[in-house]
Amino acid sequence: MSGGNNTIKIYANDSLNNLELNNSYTVSVDAAAPSITINSPLNRTYSTTSITFNVGVTEDAGISSCNYSLDGNSNISLTYFGGYWTGTNSSMLERSHNVTFYCKDFCK
């Protein structure tokens, strides 16, 4: 389906080939992904085991949740505060890490 409003029509027919529109539904498809800006952590070396994870997200429909995954592990929820999604991990190991952010929008 393309983004925007789409109409789904349901037809029924019998053995005599009588065809009737049973019902139709209009659904809205949100095809645009949220735009995520990573504010922290930056791509650099930190000298602490406490790291703040912070992202800004732009999406017309609004954002219902944001999470991050550290080194491919389970998602950790971020909290919305002051226009940003944020969280702190106070038990970071001293080594390189990969972080992936996920944000889910409300569909209009």
Helices and strands as residue ranges (DSSP letters): E 4-13, E 19-29, E 35-40, E 51-58, E 63-70, E 75-77, E 79-81, E 84-89, E 99-105
